Amino acid sequence: MAEIINLNRFRKNKRRAEKRQEADENAVKFGRSKAEKELDQAQQSKADRDLDGHELE
């Protein structure tokens, strides 16, 4: 005899696997490492400080 399969559980697992794969693809496309984010933040804060330093009073 064939093994009995719960179709609802099968569909849920399939949907989860598809979402996980899509998330992994998006992480590769759009993700940035922590070091890249920190470097960008440091550059932005330096640019803000430089701009504030050039203000006329």
PDB file of N, CA, C and O in Angstrom:
ATOM      1  N   MET A   1       0.828  -1.192   0.000  1.00  0.00           N
ATOM      2  CA  MET A   1       0.000   0.000   0.000  1.00  0.00           C
ATOM      3  C   MET A   1       0.873   1.256   0.000  1.00  0.00           C
ATOM      4  O   MET A   1       2.007   1.252   0.478  1.00  0.00           O
ATOM      5  N   ALA A   2       0.318   2.301  -0.539  1.00  0.00           N
ATOM      6  CA  ALA A   2       1.017   3.573  -0.576  1.00  0.00           C
ATOM      7  C   ALA A   2       0.919   4.255   0.784  1.00  0.00           C
ATOM      8  O   ALA A   2       0.000   4.010   1.566  1.00  0.00           O
ATOM      9  N   GLU A   3       1.873   5.096   1.029  1.00  0.00           N
ATOM     10  CA  GLU A   3       1.882   5.839   2.288  1.00  0.00           C
ATOM     11  C   GLU A   3       0.857   6.971   2.218  1.00  0.00           C
ATOM     12  O   GLU A   3       0.727   7.634   1.189  1.00  0.00           O
ATOM     13  N   ILE A   4       0.150   7.184   3.287  1.00  0.00           N
ATOM     14  CA  ILE A   4      -0.858   8.233   3.344  1.00  0.00           C
ATOM     15  C   ILE A   4      -0.161   9.567   3.571  1.00  0.00           C
ATOM     16  O   ILE A   4       0.705   9.696   4.436  1.00  0.00           O
ATOM     17  N   ILE A   5      -0.557  10.553   2.776  1.00  0.00           N
ATOM     18  CA  ILE A   5       0.060  11.877   2.853  1.00  0.00           C
ATOM     19  C   ILE A   5      -1.018  12.899   3.170  1.00  0.00           C
ATOM     20  O   ILE A   5      -2.087  12.904   2.561  1.00  0.00           O
ATOM     21  N   ASN A   6      -0.725  13.757   4.124  1.00  0.00           N
ATOM     22  CA  ASN A   6      -1.628  14.853   4.451  1.00  0.00           C
ATOM     23  C   ASN A   6      -1.374  15.975   3.434  1.00  0.00           C
ATOM     24  O   ASN A   6      -0.312  16.596   3.441  1.00  0.00           O
ATOM     25  N   LEU A   7      -2.357  16.228   2.563  1.00  0.00           N
ATOM     26  CA  LEU A   7      -2.155  17.196   1.484  1.00  0.00           C
ATOM     27  C   LEU A   7      -1.998  18.624   1.995  1.00  0.00           C
ATOM     28  O   LEU A   7      -1.250  19.412   1.417  1.00  0.00           O
ATOM     29  N   ASN A   8      -2.694  18.957   3.064  1.00  0.00           N
ATOM     30  CA  ASN A   8      -2.548  20.310   3.610  1.00  0.00           C
ATOM     31  C   ASN A   8      -1.129  20.537   4.107  1.00  0.00           C
ATOM     32  O   ASN A   8      -0.549  21.595   3.859  1.00  0.00           O
ATOM     33  N   ARG A   9      -0.572  19.573   4.794  1.00  0.00           N
ATOM     34  CA  ARG A   9       0.793  19.688   5.290  1.00  0.00           C
ATOM     35  C   ARG A   9       1.771  19.742   4.115  1.00  0.00           C
ATOM     36  O   ARG A   9       2.744  20.494   4.149  1.00  0.00           O
ATOM     37  N   PHE A  10       1.513  18.951   3.087  1.00  0.00           N
ATOM     38  CA  PHE A  10       2.366  18.949   1.901  1.00  0.00           C
ATOM     39  C   PHE A  10       2.361  20.324   1.236  1.00  0.00           C
ATOM     40  O   PHE A  10       3.416  20.839   0.864  1.00  0.00           O
ATOM     41  N   ARG A  11       1.177  20.918   1.086  1.00  0.00           N
ATOM     42  CA  ARG A  11       1.070  22.245   0.461  1.00  0.00           C
ATOM     43  C   ARG A  11       1.779  23.315   1.292  1.00  0.00           C
ATOM     44  O   ARG A  11       2.471  24.178   0.751  1.00  0.00           O
ATOM     45  N   LYS A  12       1.598  23.248   2.614  1.00  0.00           N
ATOM     46  CA  LYS A  12       2.246  24.233   3.489  1.00  0.00           C
ATOM     47  C   LYS A  12       3.765  24.119   3.390  1.00  0.00           C
ATOM     48  O   LYS A  12       4.461  25.130   3.291  1.00  0.00           O
ATOM     49  N   ASN A  13       4.275  22.897   3.415  1.00  0.00           N
ATOM     50  CA  ASN A  13       5.721  22.714   3.326  1.00  0.00           C
ATOM     51  C   ASN A  13       6.257  23.195   1.984  1.00  0.00           C
ATOM     52  O   ASN A  13       7.335  23.786   1.917  1.00  0.00           O
ATOM     53  N   LYS A  14       5.516  22.946   0.930  1.00  0.00           N
ATOM     54  CA  LYS A  14       5.928  23.395  -0.395  1.00  0.00           C
ATOM     55  C   LYS A  14       5.964  24.919  -0.452  1.00  0.00           C
ATOM     56  O   LYS A  14       6.914  25.504  -0.971  1.00  0.00           O
ATOM     57  N   ARG A  15       4.915  25.565   0.090  1.00  0.00           N
ATOM     58  CA  ARG A  15       4.851  27.028   0.103  1.00  0.00           C
ATOM     59  C   ARG A  15       5.990  27.614   0.938  1.00  0.00           C
ATOM     60  O   ARG A  15       6.596  28.612   0.546  1.00  0.00           O
ATOM     61  N   ARG A  16       6.280  27.008   2.073  1.00  0.00           N
ATOM     62  CA  ARG A  16       7.391  27.490   2.910  1.00  0.00           C
ATOM     63  C   ARG A  16       8.714  27.392   2.184  1.00  0.00           C
ATOM     64  O   ARG A  16       9.535  28.306   2.254  1.00  0.00           O
ATOM     65  N   ALA A  17       8.926  26.287   1.487  1.00  0.00           N
ATOM     66  CA  ALA A  17      10.171  26.096   0.747  1.00  0.00           C
ATOM     67  C   ALA A  17      10.306  27.139  -0.363  1.00  0.00           C
ATOM     68  O   ALA A  17      11.397  27.663  -0.587  1.00  0.00           O
ATOM     69  N   GLU A  18       9.223  27.438  -1.051  1.00  0.00           N
ATOM     70  CA  GLU A  18       9.264  28.451  -2.106  1.00  0.00           C
ATOM     71  C   GLU A  18       9.569  29.825  -1.534  1.00  0.00           C
ATOM     72  O   GLU A  18      10.367  30.573  -2.098  1.00  0.00           O
ATOM     73  N   LYS A  19       8.937  30.161  -0.415  1.00  0.00           N
ATOM     74  CA  LYS A  19       9.194  31.467   0.209  1.00  0.00           C
ATOM     75  C   LYS A  19      10.636  31.561   0.707  1.00  0.00           C
ATOM     76  O   LYS A  19      11.273  32.607   0.580  1.00  0.00           O
ATOM     77  N   ARG A  20      11.144  30.474   1.270  1.00  0.00           N
ATOM     78  CA  ARG A  20      12.520  30.456   1.752  1.00  0.00           C
ATOM     79  C   ARG A  20      13.494  30.668   0.591  1.00  0.00           C
ATOM     80  O   ARG A  20      14.475  31.400   0.724  1.00  0.00           O
ATOM     81  N   GLN A  21      13.218  30.022  -0.551  1.00  0.00           N
ATOM     82  CA  GLN A  21      14.075  30.167  -1.718  1.00  0.00           C
ATOM     83  C   GLN A  21      14.025  31.607  -2.240  1.00  0.00           C
ATOM     84  O   GLN A  21      15.057  32.175  -2.596  1.00  0.00           O
ATOM     85  N   GLU A  22      12.832  32.191  -2.283  1.00  0.00           N
ATOM     86  CA  GLU A  22      12.697  33.567  -2.734  1.00  0.00           C
ATOM     87  C   GLU A  22      13.436  34.523  -1.797  1.00  0.00           C
ATOM     88  O   GLU A  22      14.075  35.472  -2.251  1.00  0.00           O
ATOM     89  N   ALA A  23      13.348  34.272  -0.505  1.00  0.00           N
ATOM     90  CA  ALA A  23      14.045  35.124   0.470  1.00  0.00           C
ATOM     91  C   ALA A  23      15.555  35.020   0.296  1.00  0.00           C
ATOM     92  O   ALA A  23      16.264  36.022   0.393  1.00  0.00           O
ATOM     93  N   ASP A  24      16.045  33.822   0.041  1.00  0.00           N
ATOM     94  CA  ASP A  24      17.482  33.652  -0.186  1.00  0.00           C
ATOM     95  C   ASP A  24      17.934  34.393  -1.440  1.00  0.00           C
ATOM     96  O   ASP A  24      19.000  35.008  -1.450  1.00  0.00           O
ATOM     97  N   GLU A  25      17.126  34.334  -2.496  1.00  0.00           N
ATOM     98  CA  GLU A  25      17.469  35.053  -3.719  1.00  0.00           C
ATOM     99  C   GLU A  25      17.482  36.561  -3.491  1.00  0.00           C
ATOM    100  O   GLU A  25      18.358  37.260  -3.998  1.00  0.00           O
ATOM    101  N   ASN A  26      16.511  37.062  -2.729  1.00  0.00           N
ATOM    102  CA  ASN A  26      16.463  38.499  -2.437  1.00  0.00           C
ATOM    103  C   ASN A  26      17.636  38.925  -1.568  1.00  0.00           C
ATOM    104  O   ASN A  26      18.153  40.032  -1.722  1.00  0.00           O
ATOM    105  N   ALA A  27      18.058  38.059  -0.659  1.00  0.00           N
ATOM    106  CA  ALA A  27      19.192  38.391   0.194  1.00  0.00           C
ATOM    107  C   ALA A  27      20.455  38.543  -0.645  1.00  0.00           C
ATOM    108  O   ALA A  27      21.288  39.407  -0.371  1.00  0.00           O
ATOM    109  N   VAL A  28      20.591  37.716  -1.650  1.00  0.00           N
ATOM    110  CA  VAL A  28      21.760  37.823  -2.523  1.00  0.00           C
ATOM    111  C   VAL A  28      21.674  39.084  -3.368  1.00  0.00           C
ATOM    112  O   VAL A  28      22.677  39.771  -3.563  1.00  0.00           O
ATOM    113  N   LYS A  29      20.480  39.395  -3.873  1.00  0.00           N
ATOM    114  CA  LYS A  29      20.310  40.565  -4.734  1.00  0.00           C
ATOM    115  C   LYS A  29      20.480  41.871  -3.978  1.00  0.00           C
ATOM    116  O   LYS A  29      21.236  42.748  -4.397  1.00  0.00           O
ATOM    117  N   PHE A  30      19.769  41.998  -2.854  1.00  0.00           N
ATOM    118  CA  PHE A  30      19.644  43.294  -2.204  1.00  0.00           C
ATOM    119  C   PHE A  30      20.385  43.411  -0.877  1.00  0.00           C
ATOM    120  O   PHE A  30      20.511  44.510  -0.337  1.00  0.00           O
ATOM    121  N   GLY A  31      20.863  42.325  -0.360  1.00  0.00           N
ATOM    122  CA  GLY A  31      21.466  42.343   0.971  1.00  0.00           C
ATOM    123  C   GLY A  31      22.838  42.985   0.994  1.00  0.00           C
ATOM    124  O   GLY A  31      23.598  42.910   0.028  1.00  0.00           O
ATOM    125  N   ARG A  32      23.132  43.603   2.092  1.00  0.00           N
ATOM    126  CA  ARG A  32      24.462  44.169   2.298  1.00  0.00           C
ATOM    127  C   ARG A  32      24.990  43.620   3.609  1.00  0.00           C
ATOM    128  O   ARG A  32      24.228  43.346   4.536  1.00  0.00           O
ATOM    129  N   SER A  33      26.281  43.466   3.673  1.00  0.00           N
ATOM    130  CA  SER A  33      26.863  42.939   4.902  1.00  0.00           C
ATOM    131  C   SER A  33      26.835  44.021   5.981  1.00  0.00           C
ATOM    132  O   SER A  33      26.619  45.200   5.703  1.00  0.00           O
ATOM    133  N   LYS A  34      27.056  43.587   7.202  1.00  0.00           N
ATOM    134  CA  LYS A  34      27.048  44.520   8.324  1.00  0.00           C
ATOM    135  C   LYS A  34      28.163  45.552   8.172  1.00  0.00           C
ATOM    136  O   LYS A  34      27.973  46.723   8.499  1.00  0.00           O
ATOM    137  N   ALA A  35      29.315  45.127   7.683  1.00  0.00           N
ATOM    138  CA  ALA A  35      30.436  46.042   7.490  1.00  0.00           C
ATOM    139  C   ALA A  35      30.095  47.116   6.459  1.00  0.00           C
ATOM    140  O   ALA A  35      30.443  48.283   6.640  1.00  0.00           O
ATOM    141  N   GLU A  36      29.423  46.731   5.394  1.00  0.00           N
ATOM    142  CA  GLU A  36      29.036  47.703   4.378  1.00  0.00           C
ATOM    143  C   GLU A  36      28.050  48.715   4.940  1.00  0.00           C
ATOM    144  O   GLU A  36      28.149  49.906   4.643  1.00  0.00           O
ATOM    145  N   LYS A  37      27.103  48.258   5.744  1.00  0.00           N
ATOM    146  CA  LYS A  37      26.131  49.171   6.349  1.00  0.00           C
ATOM    147  C   LYS A  37      26.822  50.136   7.309  1.00  0.00           C
ATOM    148  O   LYS A  37      26.516  51.329   7.312  1.00  0.00           O
ATOM    149  N   GLU A  38      27.741  49.637   8.113  1.00  0.00           N
ATOM    150  CA  GLU A  38      28.447  50.499   9.067  1.00  0.00           C
ATOM    151  C   GLU A  38      29.321  51.511   8.343  1.00  0.00           C
ATOM    152  O   GLU A  38      29.404  52.664   8.765  1.00  0.00           O
ATOM    153  N   LEU A  39      29.983  51.096   7.249  1.00  0.00           N
ATOM    154  CA  LEU A  39      30.809  52.018   6.481  1.00  0.00           C
ATOM    155  C   LEU A  39      29.954  53.124   5.884  1.00  0.00           C
ATOM    156  O   LEU A  39      30.336  54.294   5.923  1.00  0.00           O
ATOM    157  N   ASP A  40      28.811  52.766   5.337  1.00  0.00           N
ATOM    158  CA  ASP A  40      27.901  53.749   4.759  1.00  0.00           C
ATOM    159  C   ASP A  40      27.411  54.725   5.820  1.00  0.00           C
ATOM    160  O   ASP A  40      27.335  55.929   5.576  1.00  0.00           O
ATOM    161  N   GLN A  41      27.078  54.204   6.999  1.00  0.00           N
ATOM    162  CA  GLN A  41      26.619  55.065   8.086  1.00  0.00           C
ATOM    163  C   GLN A  41      27.732  56.010   8.540  1.00  0.00           C
ATOM    164  O   GLN A  41      27.474  57.183   8.808  1.00  0.00           O
ATOM    165  N   ALA A  42      28.960  55.512   8.627  1.00  0.00           N
ATOM    166  CA  ALA A  42      30.087  56.349   9.046  1.00  0.00           C
ATOM    167  C   ALA A  42      30.346  57.449   8.020  1.00  0.00           C
ATOM    168  O   ALA A  42      30.612  58.592   8.393  1.00  0.00           O
ATOM    169  N   GLN A  43      30.273  57.119   6.743  1.00  0.00           N
ATOM    170  CA  GLN A  43      30.481  58.124   5.700  1.00  0.00           C
ATOM    171  C   GLN A  43      29.390  59.184   5.744  1.00  0.00           C
ATOM    172  O   GLN A  43      29.665  60.370   5.566  1.00  0.00           O
ATOM    173  N   GLN A  44      28.159  58.760   5.980  1.00  0.00           N
ATOM    174  CA  GLN A  44      27.050  59.709   6.051  1.00  0.00           C
ATOM    175  C   GLN A  44      27.189  60.636   7.256  1.00  0.00           C
ATOM    176  O   GLN A  44      26.935  61.836   7.148  1.00  0.00           O
ATOM    177  N   SER A  45      27.590  60.088   8.401  1.00  0.00           N
ATOM    178  CA  SER A  45      27.742  60.937   9.583  1.00  0.00           C
ATOM    179  C   SER A  45      28.899  61.917   9.405  1.00  0.00           C
ATOM    180  O   SER A  45      28.815  63.054   9.871  1.00  0.00           O
ATOM    181  N   LYS A  46      29.975  61.499   8.739  1.00  0.00           N
ATOM    182  CA  LYS A  46      31.085  62.420   8.475  1.00  0.00           C
ATOM    183  C   LYS A  46      30.634  63.533   7.537  1.00  0.00           C
ATOM    184  O   LYS A  46      30.987  64.694   7.742  1.00  0.00           O
ATOM    185  N   ALA A  47      29.862  63.195   6.517  1.00  0.00           N
ATOM    186  CA  ALA A  47      29.372  64.203   5.592  1.00  0.00           C
ATOM    187  C   ALA A  47      28.461  65.194   6.321  1.00  0.00           C
ATOM    188  O   ALA A  47      28.513  66.394   6.051  1.00  0.00           O
ATOM    189  N   ASP A  48      27.633  64.706   7.237  1.00  0.00           N
ATOM    190  CA  ASP A  48      26.772  65.591   8.022  1.00  0.00           C
ATOM    191  C   ASP A  48      27.597  66.521   8.907  1.00  0.00           C
ATOM    192  O   ASP A  48      27.299  67.711   9.009  1.00  0.00           O
ATOM    193  N   ARG A  49      28.637  65.977   9.548  1.00  0.00           N
ATOM    194  CA  ARG A  49      29.501  66.807  10.402  1.00  0.00           C
ATOM    195  C   ARG A  49      30.213  67.866   9.577  1.00  0.00           C
ATOM    196  O   ARG A  49      30.309  69.017  10.003  1.00  0.00           O
ATOM    197  N   ASP A  50      30.719  67.492   8.393  1.00  0.00           N
ATOM    198  CA  ASP A  50      31.412  68.452   7.536  1.00  0.00           C
ATOM    199  C   ASP A  50      30.468  69.566   7.089  1.00  0.00           C
ATOM    200  O   ASP A  50      30.851  70.735   7.052  1.00  0.00           O
ATOM    201  N   LEU A  51      29.240  69.199   6.752  1.00  0.00           N
ATOM    202  CA  LEU A  51      28.273  70.189   6.325  1.00  0.00           C
ATOM    203  C   LEU A  51      27.934  71.133   7.476  1.00  0.00           C
ATOM    204  O   LEU A  51      27.827  72.342   7.273  1.00  0.00           O
ATOM    205  N   ASP A  52      27.767  70.594   8.671  1.00  0.00           N
ATOM    206  CA  ASP A  52      27.469  71.426   9.837  1.00  0.00           C
ATOM    207  C   ASP A  52      28.645  72.361  10.141  1.00  0.00           C
ATOM    208  O   ASP A  52      28.441  73.471  10.634  1.00  0.00           O
ATOM    209  N   GLY A  53      29.847  71.927   9.856  1.00  0.00           N
ATOM    210  CA  GLY A  53      31.022  72.738  10.132  1.00  0.00           C
ATOM    211  C   GLY A  53      31.142  73.922   9.186  1.00  0.00           C
ATOM    212  O   GLY A  53      31.844  74.884   9.493  1.00  0.00           O
ATOM    213  N   HIS A  54      30.474  73.870   8.047  1.00  0.00           N
ATOM    214  CA  HIS A  54      30.567  74.951   7.075  1.00  0.00           C
ATOM    215  C   HIS A  54      29.420  75.946   7.183  1.00  0.00           C
ATOM    216  O   HIS A  54      29.311  76.844   6.347  1.00  0.00           O
ATOM    217  N   GLU A  55      28.577  75.814   8.172  1.00  0.00           N
ATOM    218  CA  GLU A  55      27.455  76.732   8.321  1.00  0.00           C
ATOM    219  C   GLU A  55      27.936  78.108   8.762  1.00  0.00           C
ATOM    220  O   GLU A  55      28.892  78.237   9.527  1.00  0.00           O
ATOM    221  N   LEU A  56      27.268  79.106   8.273  1.00  0.00           N
ATOM    222  CA  LEU A  56      27.552  80.464   8.716  1.00  0.00           C
ATOM    223  C   LEU A  56      26.642  80.794   9.877  1.00  0.00           C
ATOM    224  O   LEU A  56      25.477  80.396   9.907  1.00  0.00           O
ATOM    225  N   GLU A  57      27.176  81.514  10.817  1.00  0.00           N
ATOM    226  CA  GLU A  57      26.381  81.858  11.993  1.00  0.00           C
ATOM    227  C   GLU A  57      25.764  83.215  11.884  1.00  0.00           C
ATOM    228  O   GLU A  57      25.063  83.649  12.798  1.00  0.00           O
TER     229      GLU A  57
END
